[in-house]
Amino acid sequence: MYQNINPKIEKKIQEIINGNYEFSLLGTIGKENFPSISKILPMMNNNILYVLLSDLSEHTQNINNNNKVSFYFSIKEKNKIKLNNPRLTLNGKIKKINLDKNNKIFLNLLNAYEKVDKASKMWGMFIDFNFYEFKPERALFIEGFGKAYQKKYN
């Protein structure tokens, strides 16, 4: 069903995670076990995927109840057949990193995140915004019809 990920495909996946995507979404398990999807801006830093989220948002409330999430990356569509365009889904667990806003690690992450979204320098300092660290358990890369690759992480 799925092909194993080879070095060429691994490189494509890393390029996507490092920012070569059109948009990205976070899937969480919401109220009454319904899926919930939110647009997000992930950041890869030192081989760790982070997101900067408000503790007040619905997706963060969902994470507090169930830390199993999905990240979906949509790549720019080049094919006229919409479902024949590349996309990447990562499944795994996410956890909040409890850091003081003046902590050097927080400030370093915020400076790096500013490259993802310039406005984050301001809203990232709001008391309700915190970094969350994602640990992947599975990657599913669809390159096109008949080109599905799966990777499981330890």
C-alpha positions, 0 to 999 in steps of 0.5 A, a space after each residue: 500500500 505504502 512505499 518506504 521512504 528513501 533518501 530522495 523522499 526524505 529530503 522532500 519531506 524535510 524541505 516541506 517541513 522547513 517551509 516549502 509549503 503553501 499552507 499548513 493545518 493542525 488537526 486536533 480532537 475536539 469536543 465530543 470527539 469530533 476532529 477540529 482543524 486550524 491553520 497554523 505556522 509550524 517552525 523547524 528549529 534544531 530538528 524539532 517542530 514547534 508551533 506558537 499557540 494561544 492557550 485560549 484557542 480551541 485547538 489548544 484546549 483540545 490539546 489539553 484534553 488529548 495531545 494526539 494531533 496531525 499536521 497537514 502541509 499543502 504544497 503548491 498545486 502544479 497539476 490540474 488534477 487537484 488530488 494528484 498534487 503533493 501533500 504531507 501529513 504528520 501524526 504525533 503528540 504535542 506538548 506545551 513548553 512551560 517557559 517564562 517570557 524572559 527565558 533565554 530558550 523562549 527568546 531564542 525560539 521567538 527570534 527564530 519564529 519571527 522568520 516564520 511570521 514577523 508579527 510573532 515578535 509582538 503577539 508571542 509575548 502575550 501572556 497566553 502564547 506559548 511554544 508547543 513541541 511536536 514529536 512525530 510518530 508517523 509521516 504520510 507523504 503523497 507525491 501523487 497518484 500511486 506515490 504514497 510513502 509512509 515513515 514510522 518514527 520511534 
